[in-house]
Amino acid sequence: MGSFFPKTVSGGPCKEVIRREGFSLSDYPILKCWPGDGGRFITLPLVFTKNPDTGKRNCGMYRMQVYDDRTTGMHWQTHKQGAEHYRRRLKAGDSSRMDVAVAIGSDPATMYSAILPLPPDLDEMMIAGFLRGKPVEMVRCETSDLEVPANAEIVLEGYVELGELRTEGPFGDHTGFYSLEDPYPVFHITCVTQRRDPIYATTIVGPPPMEDYYMGKAIEQIFLPLMRLQLPEIRDISMPAEGVFHNLILVSMRKSYPLHARKVMHAIWGMGQAMFSKCIVVVDEEVDVQNTSEVAWRALNNIDPERDIQFVMGPVDSLDHSSRMPNFGSKMGIDATRKWPEEGFTRPWPDVIEMSSDVKRRVDALWKQAGL
């Protein structure tokens, strides 16, 4: 593991051109993606900040609306670590500016690490090193005590003025709906460094499935082994495109005791960004949760709605436009597992209709003989 830790170097491609004056965001092909967007948005930035208490680095991906040539919004939602660093400085009465550095473009694993739902203070650049199989080389910024990937295409150095807010949005988001206007901090750019001929990296989000869905699908499978360290009863998870990550998670599990499915639901609601899961459907281990049709068939046949659906209150994703209040609302857990006598179910439970294995083998052979 030690070989995956990021490595500080003295220079790199992102330092080929250094501009403290004469730079402009208009130099880059920043997109306005949808007709109702409030402006042009940087959509694939690696935003670097430091925890003011521990000094540990965080890298997140927060969209940035371009206000003018040197100013953008900083859309770090209330549950994100960038926002937490900002709040801690405000609470401490820190009147200074908060240094921020934004890298645009890097190798795929390093860019991807910015969206991973990691525990606080776990360095995304270390996980990027693990995914790459070699350390991420980091270089110090020109105007602040922050480091960015040395292989970045473009780096925007600057600061957020504590307490300064500006209207940000609307933005055509990955939910398939516009996220509406809200006040967010403002990022002021003081220096730009870049390659001589930089490639501007961006992505477009919108009605699923789009590019971000496949990024999320990879997260689902990459983090499954980590989830199973805490919940070994889980066999597989799936987040269908229609659920836009936080609206639906399907879970298959090995049930070992009464109400075990309820325990799994609440455990997931207590795990990092999985707390945003609006609906969790739990099925038995033999169900293929990657097959949404099979899950729907099993669940709709297995539940007594009043008995098997549970509602809880808690934090929800900031982009959930249906919640009763911003960042707060209800969530639903559905226990679609087979019910046991120990759970108060005393009726017989029928078997699933399935043909015998010897008939299946005979039909397979007949199909081959028929050339099918």
C-alpha positions as CSV (number, residue, x, y, z in Angstrom):
1,M,0.0,0.0,0.0
2,G,2.9,2.4,0.7
3,S,3.8,2.4,-3.0
4,F,0.4,4.0,-3.8
5,F,0.8,7.1,-1.7
6,P,1.0,10.3,-3.8
7,K,4.5,11.6,-4.5
8,T,5.5,15.3,-4.5
9,V,7.6,16.4,-7.4
10,S,9.2,19.7,-8.3
11,G,7.5,20.2,-11.6
12,G,5.3,18.7,-14.3
13,P,3.4,19.3,-17.5
14,C,0.8,21.5,-15.8
15,K,3.6,24.0,-15.2
16,E,4.7,24.5,-18.8
17,V,2.8,27.8,-18.9
18,I,2.3,29.9,-15.8
19,R,0.1,33.0,-15.9
20,R,-0.5,35.3,-13.0
21,E,-1.8,38.0,-15.3
22,G,-3.5,38.1,-18.7
23,F,-5.5,34.9,-18.3
24,S,-9.3,34.4,-18.9
25,L,-11.7,31.6,-18.6
26,S,-12.8,32.6,-22.1
27,D,-9.6,31.0,-23.4
28,Y,-11.2,27.5,-22.8
29,P,-14.2,25.9,-24.5
30,I,-16.4,25.8,-21.4
31,L,-19.8,24.4,-22.3
32,K,-23.4,25.6,-21.8
33,C,-25.0,22.1,-22.0
34,W,-28.8,22.7,-21.8
35,P,-31.1,25.5,-22.9
36,G,-32.2,26.4,-19.4
37,D,-28.7,26.5,-17.8
38,G,-27.8,29.6,-16.0
39,G,-24.5,29.9,-18.0
40,R,-21.4,28.0,-18.9
41,F,-20.3,25.3,-16.4
42,I,-17.0,23.5,-15.7
43,T,-18.3,20.0,-15.2
44,L,-15.3,17.8,-14.7
45,P,-13.1,19.8,-12.2
46,L,-10.9,18.2,-9.5
47,V,-11.3,20.7,-6.6
48,F,-8.6,20.6,-3.9
49,T,-9.0,21.9,-0.4
50,K,-7.5,21.2,3.0
51,N,-9.1,20.3,6.3
52,P,-8.3,23.3,8.5
53,D,-8.1,21.1,11.6
54,T,-5.9,18.3,10.3
55,G,-4.3,19.8,7.2
56,K,-5.4,16.7,5.2
57,R,-6.2,17.1,1.5
58,N,-9.6,16.5,-0.1
59,C,-10.4,16.3,-3.8
60,G,-14.0,16.6,-4.9
61,M,-15.8,17.2,-8.1
62,Y,-18.2,20.2,-7.8
63,R,-19.6,21.9,-10.9
64,M,-18.5,25.5,-11.4
65,Q,-20.7,28.1,-13.1
66,V,-18.6,30.7,-15.0
67,Y,-19.6,34.2,-13.8
68,D,-16.9,36.2,-15.7
69,D,-13.3,35.7,-16.9
70,R,-11.9,35.1,-13.4
71,T,-14.8,34.2,-11.2
72,T,-17.0,31.0,-10.9
73,G,-19.5,29.5,-8.5
74,M,-18.4,26.7,-6.2
75,H,-21.2,24.2,-6.0
76,W,-20.1,22.1,-3.0
77,Q,-23.3,20.7,-1.6
78,T,-23.8,20.7,2.2
79,H,-22.8,17.1,2.7
80,K,-19.5,17.3,0.7
81,Q,-16.1,17.6,2.3
82,G,-15.3,20.9,0.5
83,A,-18.4,22.4,2.2
84,E,-17.3,20.9,5.5
85,H,-13.9,22.6,5.3
86,Y,-15.7,25.9,4.4
87,R,-18.0,25.6,7.4
88,R,-15.2,24.8,9.8
89,R,-13.4,28.0,8.8
90,L,-16.6,30.0,9.2
91,K,-17.3,28.5,12.6
92,A,-13.8,29.3,13.8
93,G,-14.3,32.9,12.9
94,D,-11.6,32.7,10.3
95,S,-11.7,35.9,8.3
96,S,-9.0,34.9,5.8
97,R,-9.6,33.6,2.4
98,M,-9.9,29.8,1.8
99,D,-7.3,28.5,-0.7
100,V,-8.7,26.3,-3.4
101,A,-7.1,24.8,-6.5
102,V,-8.9,23.3,-9.4
103,A,-7.3,20.8,-11.8
104,I,-9.0,20.2,-15.2
105,G,-7.9,17.1,-17.1
106,S,-5.5,14.3,-15.9
107,D,-5.2,10.6,-16.4
108,P,-8.6,8.8,-16.1
109,A,-8.0,7.1,-12.8
110,T,-7.0,10.4,-11.1
111,M,-10.0,12.2,-12.5
112,Y,-12.3,9.4,-11.5
113,S,-11.0,9.4,-7.9
114,A,-12.6,12.8,-7.3
115,I,-16.1,11.3,-7.4
116,L,-15.5,8.3,-5.2
117,P,-17.6,8.3,-1.9
118,L,-14.6,7.9,0.4
119,P,-14.5,8.4,4.2
120,P,-13.5,11.9,5.3
121,D,-9.7,12.6,5.3
122,L,-9.0,9.5,3.2
123,D,-6.8,11.0,0.4
124,E,-8.4,10.5,-3.0
125,M,-5.0,10.7,-4.6
126,M,-3.9,7.6,-2.7
127,I,-6.9,5.7,-4.1
128,A,-6.0,7.0,-7.5
129,G,-2.5,5.5,-7.0
130,F,-4.2,2.2,-6.2
131,L,-6.3,2.3,-9.3
132,R,-3.4,3.4,-11.4
133,G,-1.0,0.9,-9.9
134,K,1.6,3.7,-9.3
135,P,1.7,6.9,-7.3
136,V,0.1,10.1,-8.5
137,E,2.8,12.8,-8.9
138,M,1.7,16.0,-7.2
139,V,3.2,19.5,-7.6
140,R,2.8,22.5,-5.4
141,C,0.7,25.4,-6.5
142,E,2.3,28.8,-7.3
143,T,0.1,30.9,-5.0
144,S,-1.0,28.6,-2.2
145,D,0.1,25.6,0.0
146,L,-2.0,23.2,-2.1
147,E,-0.8,20.4,-4.4
148,V,-2.4,19.3,-7.7
149,P,-1.6,16.4,-10.1
150,A,1.5,17.3,-12.1
151,N,0.0,15.8,-15.2
152,A,-3.1,18.0,-15.2
153,E,-3.9,19.9,-18.4
154,I,-5.1,23.1,-16.7
155,V,-4.9,24.3,-13.1
156,L,-7.0,27.2,-11.7
157,E,-5.5,28.6,-8.5
158,G,-7.5,30.9,-6.3
159,Y,-9.6,31.3,-3.2
160,V,-13.1,31.4,-1.8
161,E,-13.9,34.5,0.3
162,L,-15.6,33.2,3.5
163,G,-19.2,34.4,3.7
164,E,-19.4,35.6,0.1
165,L,-22.3,33.9,-1.7
166,R,-23.8,34.3,-5.2
167,T,-26.7,32.8,-7.0
168,E,-25.7,29.7,-8.9
169,G,-27.8,27.7,-11.4
170,P,-30.1,26.5,-12.9
171,F,-28.2,23.5,-14.2
172,G,-29.4,20.5,-16.2
173,D,-28.3,17.8,-13.8
174,H,-27.8,14.1,-13.8
175,T,-31.3,13.6,-12.3
176,G,-32.7,14.6,-15.7
177,F,-34.2,17.7,-14.2
178,Y,-32.8,21.2,-13.8
179,S,-31.3,21.8,-10.3
180,L,-32.7,25.3,-9.4
181,E,-31.0,28.5,-8.3
182,D,-29.4,28.6,-4.9
183,P,-26.7,30.7,-3.2
184,Y,-23.2,29.1,-3.2
185,P,-19.6,30.3,-2.5
186,V,-17.7,32.2,-5.1
187,F,-14.3,31.1,-6.5
188,H,-11.8,33.8,-7.4
189,I,-9.0,32.8,-9.8
190,T,-5.6,34.4,-9.1
191,C,-3.3,32.2,-11.3
192,V,-3.5,29.7,-14.1
193,T,-1.0,27.1,-15.0
194,Q,-1.3,24.7,-17.9
195,R,0.3,22.6,-20.6
196,R,1.4,24.5,-23.7
197,D,-1.5,22.9,-25.7
198,P,-4.0,21.8,-23.1
199,I,-6.9,19.5,-23.7
200,Y,-10.1,20.8,-21.9
201,A,-11.8,17.8,-20.2
202,T,-15.5,18.0,-19.6
203,T,-18.7,15.9,-19.3
204,I,-22.4,16.4,-20.0
205,V,-25.0,15.2,-17.5
206,G,-28.7,14.9,-18.1
207,P,-31.5,12.4,-18.4
208,P,-30.1,8.9,-17.7
209,P,-28.3,7.0,-18.8
210,M,-25.4,9.3,-19.7
211,E,-21.7,9.3,-19.1
212,D,-22.0,9.8,-15.4
213,Y,-24.2,6.7,-15.0
214,Y,-21.4,4.5,-16.1
215,M,-19.0,6.2,-13.7
216,G,-21.5,5.4,-11.0
217,K,-21.9,1.8,-12.1
218,A,-18.2,1.3,-11.7
219,I,-18.3,2.8,-8.2
220,E,-21.0,0.4,-7.4
221,Q,-18.8,-2.6,-8.1
222,I,-15.5,-1.1,-6.9
223,F,-17.0,-0.4,-3.5
224,L,-19.0,-3.6,-3.2
225,P,-16.1,-5.5,-1.5
226,L,-15.6,-2.6,0.9
227,M,-19.3,-2.6,1.8
228,R,-19.1,-6.3,2.4
229,L,-16.3,-5.8,4.9
230,Q,-18.9,-4.2,7.1
231,L,-22.0,-6.1,5.8
232,P,-20.7,-9.6,4.8
233,E,-24.3,-10.8,4.3
234,I,-24.6,-8.6,1.2
235,R,-24.1,-10.6,-2.0
236,D,-24.6,-7.8,-4.6
237,I,-25.9,-4.3,-5.1
238,S,-27.3,-2.4,-8.1
239,M,-28.2,1.2,-8.7
240,P,-30.3,1.3,-11.8
241,A,-30.0,4.3,-14.2
242,E,-33.5,5.4,-13.5
243,G,-32.6,5.9,-9.8
244,V,-29.9,8.4,-10.6
245,F,-27.6,6.9,-8.0
246,H,-29.4,8.2,-4.8
247,N,-33.0,7.3,-5.5
248,L,-32.8,3.5,-5.7
249,I,-30.5,0.8,-4.5
250,L,-31.2,-2.9,-5.0
251,V,-29.6,-5.3,-2.5
252,S,-29.4,-9.1,-2.5
253,M,-28.4,-10.6,0.9
254,R,-28.0,-13.9,2.7
255,K,-30.7,-13.8,5.3
256,S,-29.7,-15.4,8.6
257,Y,-32.2,-14.2,11.2
258,P,-35.6,-12.5,11.6
259,L,-35.7,-8.9,10.3
260,H,-32.2,-9.2,8.9
261,A,-33.2,-7.2,5.9
262,R,-34.2,-4.2,8.2
263,K,-30.7,-4.3,9.7
264,V,-29.2,-4.1,6.2
265,M,-31.4,-1.1,5.2
266,H,-30.4,0.9,8.3
267,A,-26.7,0.0,7.9
268,I,-26.7,1.3,4.4
269,W,-28.4,4.5,5.5
270,G,-25.6,5.0,7.9
271,M,-22.7,4.5,5.4
272,G,-21.3,7.7,3.9
273,Q,-23.1,8.9,0.8
274,A,-25.3,5.8,0.8
275,M,-27.2,7.7,3.4
276,F,-28.9,9.5,0.5
277,S,-30.6,6.3,-0.8
278,K,-34.2,7.2,-1.1
279,C,-35.5,3.7,-1.7
280,I,-33.7,0.5,-0.7
281,V,-35.1,-2.9,-1.9
282,V,-33.7,-6.0,-0.2
283,V,-34.2,-9.4,-1.8
284,D,-32.8,-12.9,-1.1
285,E,-29.4,-13.9,-2.3
286,E,-30.5,-16.0,-5.3
287,V,-32.1,-12.9,-6.9
288,D,-30.0,-11.2,-9.6
289,V,-30.2,-7.5,-8.7
290,Q,-28.5,-6.6,-12.0
291,N,-31.7,-7.7,-13.6
292,T,-34.2,-5.0,-12.7
293,S,-37.1,-6.9,-14.2
294,E,-36.4,-9.9,-11.9
295,V,-36.2,-7.8,-8.8
296,A,-39.5,-6.1,-9.6
297,W,-41.2,-9.5,-10.2
298,R,-39.8,-10.9,-6.9
299,A,-40.5,-7.8,-4.9
300,L,-44.0,-7.3,-6.1
301,N,-44.9,-10.9,-5.4
302,N,-43.1,-11.1,-2.0
303,I,-44.3,-8.0,-0.1
304,D,-47.3,-7.2,2.0
305,P,-47.0,-3.4,1.6
306,E,-48.1,-2.5,5.1
307,R,-45.9,-5.1,6.7
308,D,-42.8,-4.9,4.6
309,I,-42.4,-1.2,3.8
310,Q,-40.6,1.0,6.3
311,F,-40.3,4.8,6.2
312,V,-37.6,6.8,8.0
313,M,-36.5,10.4,8.1
314,G,-33.0,11.7,7.4
315,P,-30.7,13.6,5.1
316,V,-31.4,13.5,1.4
317,D,-29.4,14.5,-1.6
318,S,-29.3,18.3,-2.2
319,L,-30.5,17.7,-5.8
320,D,-33.7,16.0,-4.6
321,H,-36.3,18.5,-5.8
322,S,-39.2,16.4,-4.3
323,S,-38.0,16.5,-0.6
324,R,-40.2,18.5,1.8
325,M,-37.2,20.6,2.7
326,P,-33.7,21.1,1.2
327,N,-31.4,18.3,2.3
328,F,-34.1,16.7,4.5
329,G,-36.9,14.2,3.8
330,S,-38.2,10.7,4.0
331,K,-36.7,7.4,2.8
332,M,-38.3,4.0,2.1
333,G,-37.0,0.5,2.8
334,I,-38.7,-2.5,1.2
335,D,-38.1,-6.0,2.7
336,A,-38.8,-8.2,-0.3
337,T,-37.1,-11.3,1.1
338,R,-39.0,-14.5,1.8
339,K,-40.8,-14.2,5.2
340,W,-40.1,-16.6,8.0
341,P,-42.3,-18.1,10.8
342,E,-40.0,-16.3,13.2
343,E,-41.1,-13.0,11.6
344,G,-44.8,-13.8,12.2
345,F,-45.5,-15.4,8.8
346,T,-47.2,-18.7,9.4
347,R,-48.7,-19.4,6.0
348,P,-46.9,-21.8,3.5
349,W,-44.5,-20.0,1.1
350,P,-44.6,-21.3,-2.4
351,D,-41.6,-22.3,-4.5
352,V,-40.7,-20.5,-7.7
353,I,-41.8,-22.3,-10.8
354,E,-38.7,-23.9,-12.4
355,M,-38.2,-26.7,-14.8
356,S,-36.2,-29.7,-13.7
357,S,-32.5,-29.8,-14.7
358,D,-32.8,-33.1,-16.7
359,V,-35.6,-31.6,-18.9
360,K,-33.5,-28.4,-19.4
361,R,-30.5,-30.6,-20.6
362,R,-32.8,-32.5,-22.9
363,V,-34.3,-29.3,-24.4
364,D,-30.8,-27.8,-24.9
365,A,-29.7,-30.9,-26.8
366,L,-32.8,-30.8,-29.0
367,W,-32.2,-27.2,-29.8
368,K,-28.7,-27.9,-30.9
369,Q,-30.0,-30.7,-33.1
370,A,-32.5,-28.3,-34.6
371,G,-29.7,-25.8,-35.3
372,L,-31.1,-23.2,-32.9
